[in-house]
Amino acid sequence: MSTGRNLLCCLVAVFALVRSSLADQPAVPPSSFRITGYLPDYRAAEYDLEAARGLTDLIVFSAEPTASGGLDLSRIKNMPWARLRDFKTRLRVRLILCVGGWERSKNFAAVAGSDEKRRDFANAAVRVCLDQRLDGIDLDWEHPQSAAEEQSYAKLLAELKKSFEPHGLLLSVTIASWQNLPRNAFDLVDCINLMAYDHPGRHSTLEGAQADVKKLLDAGAPAGKITLGLPFYGRDITKPNNPRPTVRF
């Protein structure tokens, strides 16, 4: 998810079969579908949460990893946590914190490449989840630049999974279809949020989404973990590759 995209709370509506382990989580009753929206920090103050009724998951965007293995929460310091927790409790919505995103991923490589920093990062992630009554973390590293970084990413996910399991926390990853992850990485996460948009030309089409899903399946991702990310924004039809959306909903 790019911080440069001017999006509403439902930045991405995602629909997928929920893995059986997710159905055991207390926040949301068993459901055949997962419907997720992103709440960016620059929309949070004025956003009416009642408009988000119907979601199963609300992802707060976003914190950043620090170079030392901590979590930088400065961008979400004004997030209305009390309102979010009330919304979560009343409507039984899972509340997830995204870490990373476009222009917020620069320290992932340093953290993922160090045993000590991976442990520190996992501990920081657990602390913020417990402090804010979150149901888990969504990692959005945009993007690993080498096979070594991809392997390090899998190690980071393994460290998080180990730390999360005693607390019943969920772990998801947001990726583009062209990203490569080791096959074992897909086993470590509860959900894979697929960014099926920002392609060259017509940046989000049915055919493109189908091709993106097929790439993930061919890479070894379980179908039941894939959620299809849809953009709730448009692009200039005369300059479709303009990096900023020009149509808002």
C-alpha positions as protocol buffer text, in pm:
chain_id: "A"
residue {
  index: 1
  type: MET
  ca { x: 0 y: 0 z: 0 }
}
residue {
  index: 2
  type: SER
  ca { x: 140 y: 338 z: -99 }
}
residue {
  index: 3
  type: THR
  ca { x: 122 y: 632 z: 137 }
}
residue {
  index: 4
  type: GLY
  ca { x: 100 y: 852 z: -173 }
}
residue {
  index: 5
  type: ARG
  ca { x: -239 y: 717 z: -265 }
}
residue {
  index: 6
  type: ASN
  ca { x: -523 y: 930 z: -135 }
}
residue {
  index: 7
  type: LEU
  ca { x: -759 y: 660 z: -24 }
}
residue {
  index: 8
  type: LEU
  ca { x: -1058 y: 620 z: 202 }
}
residue {
  index: 9
  type: CYS
  ca { x: -1083 y: 371 z: 485 }
}
residue {
  index: 10
  type: CYS
  ca { x: -1178 y: 91 z: 250 }
}
residue {
  index: 11
  type: LEU
  ca { x: -862 y: 133 z: 49 }
}
residue {
  index: 12
  type: VAL
  ca { x: -876 y: -233 z: -33 }
}
residue {
  index: 13
  type: ALA
  ca { x: -1175 y: -460 z: -13 }
}
residue {
  index: 14
  type: VAL
  ca { x: -1054 y: -815 z: 6 }
}
residue {
  index: 15
  type: PHE
  ca { x: -1254 y: -1131 z: -21 }
}
residue {
  index: 16
  type: ALA
  ca { x: -1126 y: -1482 z: 36 }
}
residue {
  index: 17
  type: LEU
  ca { x: -1208 y: -1807 z: 205 }
}
residue {
  index: 18
  type: VAL
  ca { x: -1091 y: -1784 z: 562 }
}
residue {
  index: 19
  type: ARG
  ca { x: -848 y: -2048 z: 675 }
}
residue {
  index: 20
  type: SER
  ca { x: -993 y: -2268 z: 946 }
}
residue {
  index: 21
  type: SER
  ca { x: -744 y: -2143 z: 1205 }
}
residue {
  index: 22
  type: LEU
  ca { x: -876 y: -1789 z: 1160 }
}
residue {
  index: 23
  type: ALA
  ca { x: -1225 y: -1905 z: 1244 }
}
residue {
  index: 24
  type: ASP
  ca { x: -1100 y: -1995 z: 1590 }
}
residue {
  index: 25
  type: GLN
  ca { x: -1003 y: -1638 z: 1668 }
}
residue {
  index: 26
  type: PRO
  ca { x: -1234 y: -1473 z: 1923 }
}
residue {
  index: 27
  type: ALA
  ca { x: -1271 y: -1136 z: 1751 }
}
residue {
  index: 28
  type: VAL
  ca { x: -1488 y: -1250 z: 1460 }
}
residue {
  index: 29
  type: PRO
  ca { x: -1723 y: -1549 z: 1432 }
}
residue {
  index: 30
  type: PRO
  ca { x: -1665 y: -1811 z: 1159 }
}
residue {
  index: 31
  type: SER
  ca { x: -1720 y: -1664 z: 816 }
}
residue {
  index: 32
  type: SER
  ca { x: -1689 y: -1781 z: 458 }
}
residue {
  index: 33
  type: PHE
  ca { x: -1535 y: -1451 z: 354 }
}
residue {
  index: 34
  type: ARG
  ca { x: -1282 y: -1205 z: 480 }
}
residue {
  index: 35
  type: ILE
  ca { x: -1363 y: -839 z: 411 }
}
residue {
  index: 36
  type: THR
  ca { x: -1081 y: -602 z: 497 }
}
residue {
  index: 37
  type: GLY
  ca { x: -1035 y: -228 z: 487 }
}
residue {
  index: 38
  type: TYR
  ca { x: -725 y: -15 z: 544 }
}
residue {
  index: 39
  type: LEU
  ca { x: -750 y: 295 z: 762 }
}
residue {
  index: 40
  type: PRO
  ca { x: -457 y: 527 z: 677 }
}
residue {
  index: 41
  type: ASP
  ca { x: -324 y: 763 z: 941 }
}
residue {
  index: 42
  type: TYR
  ca { x: -411 y: 1068 z: 731 }
}
residue {
  index: 43
  type: ARG
  ca { x: -782 y: 970 z: 723 }
}
residue {
  index: 44
  type: ALA
  ca { x: -823 y: 845 z: 1077 }
}
residue {
  index: 45
  type: ALA
  ca { x: -917 y: 1165 z: 1260 }
}
residue {
  index: 46
  type: GLU
  ca { x: -1225 y: 1248 z: 1051 }
}
residue {
  index: 47
  type: TYR
  ca { x: -1328 y: 902 z: 943 }
}
residue {
  index: 48
  type: ASP
  ca { x: -1672 y: 780 z: 1053 }
}
residue {
  index: 49
  type: LEU
  ca { x: -1616 y: 421 z: 1161 }
}
residue {
  index: 50
  type: GLU
  ca { x: -1984 y: 341 z: 1117 }
}
residue {
  index: 51
  type: ALA
  ca { x: -1915 y: 350 z: 743 }
}
residue {
  index: 52
  type: ALA
  ca { x: -1688 y: 49 z: 797 }
}
residue {
  index: 53
  type: ARG
  ca { x: -1969 y: -177 z: 917 }
}
residue {
  index: 54
  type: GLY
  ca { x: -1951 y: -512 z: 741 }
}
residue {
  index: 55
  type: LEU
  ca { x: -1576 y: -551 z: 768 }
}
residue {
  index: 56
  type: THR
  ca { x: -1423 y: -856 z: 929 }
}
residue {
  index: 57
  type: ASP
  ca { x: -1079 y: -690 z: 951 }
}
residue {
  index: 58
  type: LEU
  ca { x: -968 y: -329 z: 985 }
}
residue {
  index: 59
  type: ILE
  ca { x: -598 y: -267 z: 918 }
}
residue {
  index: 60
  type: VAL
  ca { x: -443 y: 49 z: 1063 }
}
residue {
  index: 61
  type: PHE
  ca { x: -183 y: 199 z: 826 }
}
residue {
  index: 62
  type: SER
  ca { x: 96 y: 221 z: 927 }
}
residue {
  index: 63
  type: ALA
  ca { x: 394 y: 186 z: 1157 }
}
residue {
  index: 64
  type: GLU
  ca { x: 755 y: 151 z: 1041 }
}
residue {
  index: 65
  type: PRO
  ca { x: 1040 y: -77 z: 1144 }
}
residue {
  index: 66
  type: THR
  ca { x: 1336 y: 105 z: 1292 }
}
residue {
  index: 67
  type: ALA
  ca { x: 1695 y: 29 z: 1195 }
}
residue {
  index: 68
  type: SER
  ca { x: 1759 y: -116 z: 1541 }
}
residue {
  index: 69
  type: GLY
  ca { x: 1467 y: -360 z: 1527 }
}
residue {
  index: 70
  type: GLY
  ca { x: 1202 y: -154 z: 1701 }
}
residue {
  index: 71
  type: LEU
  ca { x: 873 y: -8 z: 1585 }
}
residue {
  index: 72
  type: ASP
  ca { x: 830 y: 358 z: 1493 }
}
residue {
  index: 73
  type: LEU
  ca { x: 471 y: 450 z: 1581 }
}
residue {
  index: 74
  type: SER
  ca { x: 508 y: 823 z: 1521 }
}
residue {
  index: 75
  type: ARG
  ca { x: 290 y: 828 z: 1208 }
}
residue {
  index: 76
  type: ILE
  ca { x: -1 y: 677 z: 1398 }
}
residue {
  index: 77
  type: LYS
  ca { x: 44 y: 873 z: 1721 }
}
residue {
  index: 78
  type: ASN
  ca { x: -290 y: 1047 z: 1665 }
}
residue {
  index: 79
  type: MET
  ca { x: -480 y: 731 z: 1578 }
}
residue {
  index: 80
  type: PRO
  ca { x: -811 y: 728 z: 1773 }
}
residue {
  index: 81
  type: TRP
  ca { x: -730 y: 403 z: 1953 }
}
residue {
  index: 82
  type: ALA
  ca { x: -1018 y: 426 z: 2199 }
}
residue {
  index: 83
  type: ARG
  ca { x: -1271 y: 459 z: 1915 }
}
residue {
  index: 84
  type: LEU
  ca { x: -1104 y: 178 z: 1724 }
}
residue {
  index: 85
  type: ARG
  ca { x: -1115 y: -55 z: 2023 }
}
residue {
  index: 86
  type: ASP
  ca { x: -1481 y: 29 z: 2081 }
}
residue {
  index: 87
  type: PHE
  ca { x: -1553 y: -41 z: 1713 }
}
residue {
  index: 88
  type: LYS
  ca { x: -1364 y: -370 z: 1734 }
}
residue {
  index: 89
  type: THR
  ca { x: -1555 y: -481 z: 2043 }
}
residue {
  index: 90
  type: ARG
  ca { x: -1904 y: -375 z: 1932 }
}
residue {
  index: 91
  type: LEU
  ca { x: -1886 y: -518 z: 1582 }
}
residue {
  index: 92
  type: ARG
  ca { x: -1643 y: -803 z: 1652 }
}
residue {
  index: 93
  type: VAL
  ca { x: -1396 y: -681 z: 1392 }
}
residue {
  index: 94
  type: ARG
  ca { x: -1031 y: -789 z: 1397 }
}
residue {
  index: 95
  type: LEU
  ca { x: -803 y: -489 z: 1445 }
}
residue {
  index: 96
  type: ILE
  ca { x: -466 y: -528 z: 1271 }
}
residue {
  index: 97
  type: LEU
  ca { x: -162 y: -299 z: 1254 }
}
residue {
  index: 98
  type: CYS
  ca { x: 21 y: -270 z: 923 }
}
residue {
  index: 99
  type: VAL
  ca { x: 397 y: -225 z: 940 }
}
residue {
  index: 100
  type: GLY
  ca { x: 564 y: -88 z: 629 }
}
residue {
  index: 101
  type: GLY
  ca { x: 420 y: 20 z: 298 }
}
residue {
  index: 102
  type: TRP
  ca { x: 556 y: 244 z: 26 }
}
residue {
  index: 103
  type: GLU
  ca { x: 819 y: 485 z: 163 }
}
residue {
  index: 104
  type: ARG
  ca { x: 789 y: 316 z: 504 }
}
residue {
  index: 105
  type: SER
  ca { x: 992 y: 4 z: 431 }
}
residue {
  index: 106
  type: LYS
  ca { x: 1351 y: 126 z: 424 }
}
residue {
  index: 107
  type: ASN
  ca { x: 1461 y: -54 z: 742 }
}
residue {
  index: 108
  type: PHE
  ca { x: 1312 y: -395 z: 669 }
}
residue {
  index: 109
  type: ALA
  ca { x: 1632 y: -528 z: 511 }
}
residue {
  index: 110
  type: ALA
  ca { x: 1843 y: -438 z: 816 }
}
residue {
  index: 111
  type: VAL
  ca { x: 1592 y: -591 z: 1057 }
}
residue {
  index: 112
  type: ALA
  ca { x: 1524 y: -907 z: 860 }
}
residue {
  index: 113
  type: GLY
  ca { x: 1895 y: -972 z: 804 }
}
residue {
  index: 114
  type: SER
  ca { x: 1989 y: -985 z: 1174 }
}
residue {
  index: 115
  type: ASP
  ca { x: 1899 y: -1257 z: 1426 }
}
residue {
  index: 116
  type: GLU
  ca { x: 1902 y: -1007 z: 1713 }
}
residue {
  index: 117
  type: LYS
  ca { x: 1698 y: -743 z: 1532 }
}
residue {
  index: 118
  type: ARG
  ca { x: 1439 y: -1000 z: 1422 }
}
residue {
  index: 119
  type: ARG
  ca { x: 1389 y: -1098 z: 1788 }
}
residue {
  index: 120
  type: ASP
  ca { x: 1368 y: -734 z: 1897 }
}
residue {
  index: 121
  type: PHE
  ca { x: 1119 y: -657 z: 1622 }
}
residue {
  index: 122
  type: ALA
  ca { x: 900 y: -955 z: 1714 }
}
residue {
  index: 123
  type: ASN
  ca { x: 904 y: -847 z: 2080 }
}
residue {
  index: 124
  type: ALA
  ca { x: 809 y: -491 z: 1984 }
}
residue {
  index: 125
  type: ALA
  ca { x: 526 y: -621 z: 1766 }
}
residue {
  index: 126
  type: VAL
  ca { x: 387 y: -833 z: 2049 }
}
residue {
  index: 127
  type: ARG
  ca { x: 406 y: -538 z: 2290 }
}
residue {
  index: 128
  type: VAL
  ca { x: 211 y: -301 z: 2067 }
}
residue {
  index: 129
  type: CYS
  ca { x: -54 y: -566 z: 1999 }
}
residue {
  index: 130
  type: LEU
  ca { x: -104 y: -628 z: 2370 }
}
residue {
  index: 131
  type: ASP
  ca { x: -93 y: -258 z: 2460 }
}
residue {
  index: 132
  type: GLN
  ca { x: -349 y: -156 z: 2198 }
}
residue {
  index: 133
  type: ARG
  ca { x: -558 y: -477 z: 2206 }
}
residue {
  index: 134
  type: LEU
  ca { x: -473 y: -558 z: 1846 }
}
residue {
  index: 135
  type: ASP
  ca { x: -540 y: -896 z: 1687 }
}
residue {
  index: 136
  type: GLY
  ca { x: -220 y: -908 z: 1487 }
}
residue {
  index: 137
  type: ILE
  ca { x: 26 y: -751 z: 1245 }
}
residue {
  index: 138
  type: ASP
  ca { x: 31 y: -714 z: 867 }
}
residue {
  index: 139
  type: LEU
  ca { x: 379 y: -679 z: 711 }
}
residue {
  index: 140
  type: ASP
  ca { x: 405 y: -475 z: 392 }
}
residue {
  index: 141
  type: TRP
  ca { x: 771 y: -472 z: 284 }
}
residue {
  index: 142
  type: GLU
  ca { x: 786 y: -286 z: -47 }
}
residue {
  index: 143
  type: HIS
  ca { x: 1001 y: -456 z: -162 }
}
residue {
  index: 144
  type: PRO
  ca { x: 1283 y: -710 z: -101 }
}
residue {
  index: 145
  type: GLN
  ca { x: 1555 y: -647 z: -360 }
}
residue {
  index: 146
  type: SER
  ca { x: 1737 y: -980 z: -375 }
}
residue {
  index: 147
  type: ALA
  ca { x: 1704 y: -1352 z: -311 }
}
residue {
  index: 148
  type: ALA
  ca { x: 1895 y: -1302 z: 14 }
}
residue {
  index: 149
  type: GLU
  ca { x: 1644 y: -1044 z: 133 }
}
residue {
  index: 150
  type: GLU
  ca { x: 1358 y: -1274 z: 38 }
}
residue {
  index: 151
  type: GLN
  ca { x: 1510 y: -1549 z: 251 }
}
residue {
  index: 152
  type: SER
  ca { x: 1558 y: -1300 z: 535 }
}
residue {
  index: 153
  type: TYR
  ca { x: 1193 y: -1203 z: 503 }
}
residue {
  index: 154
  type: ALA
  ca { x: 1093 y: -1563 z: 560 }
}
residue {
  index: 155
  type: LYS
  ca { x: 1314 y: -1573 z: 872 }
}
residue {
  index: 156
  type: LEU
  ca { x: 1146 y: -1259 z: 1002 }
}
residue {
  index: 157
  type: LEU
  ca { x: 803 y: -1412 z: 948 }
}
residue {
  index: 158
  type: ALA
  ca { x: 916 y: -1727 z: 1132 }
}
residue {
  index: 159
  type: GLU
  ca { x: 1035 y: -1519 z: 1429 }
}
residue {
  index: 160
  type: LEU
  ca { x: 705 y: -1331 z: 1440 }
}
residue {
  index: 161
  type: LYS
  ca { x: 501 y: -1649 z: 1412 }
}
residue {
  index: 162
  type: LYS
  ca { x: 690 y: -1804 z: 1705 }
}
residue {
  index: 163
  type: SER
  ca { x: 636 y: -1494 z: 1919 }
}
residue {
  index: 164
  type: PHE
  ca { x: 271 y: -1451 z: 1818 }
}
residue {
  index: 165
  type: GLU
  ca { x: 144 y: -1804 z: 1877 }
}
residue {
  index: 166
  type: PRO
  ca { x: 142 y: -1791 z: 2262 }
}
residue {
  index: 167
  type: HIS
  ca { x: -79 y: -1480 z: 2243 }
}
residue {
  index: 168
  type: GLY
  ca { x: -311 y: -1598 z: 1965 }
}
residue {
  index: 169
  type: LEU
  ca { x: -204 y: -1311 z: 1738 }
}
residue {
  index: 170
  type: LEU
  ca { x: -253 y: -1319 z: 1362 }
}
residue {
  index: 171
  type: LEU
  ca { x: 20 y: -1259 z: 1105 }
}
residue {
  index: 172
  type: SER
  ca { x: -46 y: -1149 z: 749 }
}
residue {
  index: 173
  type: VAL
  ca { x: 171 y: -1029 z: 465 }
}
residue {
  index: 174
  type: THR
  ca { x: 84 y: -786 z: 186 }
}
residue {
  index: 175
  type: ILE
  ca { x: 264 y: -849 z: -143 }
}
residue {
  index: 176
  type: ALA
  ca { x: 252 y: -778 z: -512 }
}
residue {
  index: 177
  type: SER
  ca { x: 210 y: -1073 z: -747 }
}
residue {
  index: 178
  type: TRP
  ca { x: 560 y: -1029 z: -889 }
}
residue {
  index: 179
  type: GLN
  ca { x: 723 y: -1057 z: -547 }
}
residue {
  index: 180
  type: ASN
  ca { x: 899 y: -1380 z: -466 }
}
residue {
  index: 181
  type: LEU
  ca { x: 878 y: -1543 z: -126 }
}
residue {
  index: 182
  type: PRO
  ca { x: 1016 y: -1882 z: -25 }
}
residue {
  index: 183
  type: ARG
  ca { x: 743 y: -2146 z: -19 }
}
residue {
  index: 184
  type: ASN
  ca { x: 779 y: -2195 z: 355 }
}
residue {
  index: 185
  type: ALA
  ca { x: 691 y: -1828 z: 408 }
}
residue {
  index: 186
  type: PHE
  ca { x: 334 y: -1896 z: 297 }
}
residue {
  index: 187
  type: ASP
  ca { x: 303 y: -2157 z: 573 }
}
residue {
  index: 188
  type: LEU
  ca { x: 403 y: -1900 z: 835 }
}
residue {
  index: 189
  type: VAL
  ca { x: 125 y: -1649 z: 772 }
}
residue {
  index: 190
  type: ASP
  ca { x: -248 y: -1663 z: 829 }
}
residue {
  index: 191
  type: CYS
  ca { x: -335 y: -1443 z: 533 }
}
residue {
  index: 192
  type: ILE
  ca { x: -173 y: -1317 z: 213 }
}
residue {
  index: 193
  type: ASN
  ca { x: -307 y: -980 z: 97 }
}
residue {
  index: 194
  type: LEU
  ca { x: -251 y: -958 z: -278 }
}
residue {
  index: 195
  type: MET
  ca { x: -210 y: -611 z: -428 }
}
residue {
  index: 196
  type: ALA
  ca { x: -385 y: -672 z: -761 }
}
residue {
  index: 197
  type: TYR
  ca { x: -341 y: -316 z: -886 }
}
residue {
  index: 198
  type: ASP
  ca { x: -87 y: -56 z: -1000 }
}
residue {
  index: 199
  type: HIS
  ca { x: -6 y: -255 z: -1311 }
}
residue {
  index: 200
  type: PRO
  ca { x: 114 y: -68 z: -1621 }
}
residue {
  index: 201
  type: GLY
  ca { x: -164 y: 75 z: -1838 }
}
residue {
  index: 202
  type: ARG
  ca { x: -508 y: -25 z: -1709 }
}
residue {
  index: 203
  type: HIS
  ca { x: -377 y: -75 z: -1362 }
}
residue {
  index: 204
  type: SER
  ca { x: -650 y: -302 z: -1222 }
}
residue {
  index: 205
  type: THR
  ca { x: -861 y: -535 z: -1434 }
}
residue {
  index: 206
  type: LEU
  ca { x: -1040 y: -866 z: -1386 }
}
residue {
  index: 207
  type: GLU
  ca { x: -793 y: -1036 z: -1618 }
}
residue {
  index: 208
  type: GLY
  ca { x: -502 y: -885 z: -1432 }
}
residue {
  index: 209
  type: ALA
  ca { x: -640 y: -998 z: -1096 }
}
residue {
  index: 210
  type: GLN
  ca { x: -691 y: -1350 z: -1225 }
}
residue {
  index: 211
  type: ALA
  ca { x: -334 y: -1360 z: -1351 }
}
residue {
  index: 212
  type: ASP
  ca { x: -204 y: -1226 z: -1019 }
}
residue {
  index: 213
  type: VAL
  ca { x: -387 y: -1495 z: -822 }
}
residue {
  index: 214
  type: LYS
  ca { x: -255 y: -1765 z: -1055 }
}
residue {
  index: 215
  type: LYS
  ca { x: 103 y: -1645 z: -998 }
}
residue {
  index: 216
  type: LEU
  ca { x: 60 y: -1676 z: -624 }
}
residue {
  index: 217
  type: LEU
  ca { x: -94 y: -2021 z: -653 }
}
residue {
  index: 218
  type: ASP
  ca { x: 187 y: -2134 z: -882 }
}
residue {
  index: 219
  type: ALA
  ca { x: 437 y: -2002 z: -626 }
}
residue {
  index: 220
  type: GLY
  ca { x: 287 y: -2230 z: -362 }
}
residue {
  index: 221
  type: ALA
  ca { x: 49 y: -2000 z: -177 }
}
residue {
  index: 222
  type: PRO
  ca { x: -257 y: -2187 z: -41 }
}
residue {
  index: 223
  type: ALA
  ca { x: -573 y: -2065 z: -209 }
}
residue {
  index: 224
  type: GLY
  ca { x: -753 y: -2031 z: 125 }
}
residue {
  index: 225
  type: LYS
  ca { x: -502 y: -1775 z: 249 }
}
residue {
  index: 226
  type: ILE
  ca { x: -515 y: -1539 z: -49 }
}
residue {
  index: 227
  type: THR
  ca { x: -722 y: -1223 z: -23 }
}
residue {
  index: 228
  type: LEU
  ca { x: -770 y: -1020 z: -338 }
}
residue {
  index: 229
  type: GLY
  ca { x: -682 y: -654 z: -293 }
}
residue {
  index: 230
  type: LEU
  ca { x: -890 y: -411 z: -499 }
}
residue {
  index: 231
  type: PRO
  ca { x: -809 y: -40 z: -540 }
}
residue {
  index: 232
  type: PHE
  ca { x: -1080 y: 206 z: -443 }
}
residue {
  index: 233
  type: TYR
  ca { x: -921 y: 474 z: -657 }
}
residue {
  index: 234
  type: GLY
  ca { x: -874 y: 541 z: -1026 }
}
residue {
  index: 235
  type: ARG
  ca { x: -602 y: 679 z: -1251 }
}
residue {
  index: 236
  type: ASP
  ca { x: -598 y: 938 z: -1528 }
}
residue {
  index: 237
  type: ILE
  ca { x: -705 y: 749 z: -1839 }
}
residue {
  index: 238
  type: THR
  ca { x: -474 y: 961 z: -2055 }
}
residue {
  index: 239
  type: LYS
  ca { x: -176 y: 907 z: -1822 }
}
residue {
  index: 240
  type: PRO
  ca { x: -250 y: 570 z: -1664 }
}
residue {
  index: 241
  type: ASN
  ca { x: 97 y: 530 z: -1516 }
}
residue {
  index: 242
  type: ASN
  ca { x: 80 y: 854 z: -1318 }
}
residue {
  index: 243
  type: PRO
  ca { x: 191 y: 747 z: -968 }
}
residue {
  index: 244
  type: ARG
  ca { x: -89 y: 937 z: -796 }
}
residue {
  index: 245
  type: PRO
  ca { x: -458 y: 848 z: -824 }
}
residue {
  index: 246
  type: THR
  ca { x: -678 y: 1114 z: -975 }
}
residue {
  index: 247
  type: VAL
  ca { x: -1026 y: 976 z: -909 }
}
residue {
  index: 248
  type: ARG
  ca { x: -1147 y: 942 z: -553 }
}
residue {
  index: 249
  type: PHE
  ca { x: -1446 y: 759 z: -414 }
}
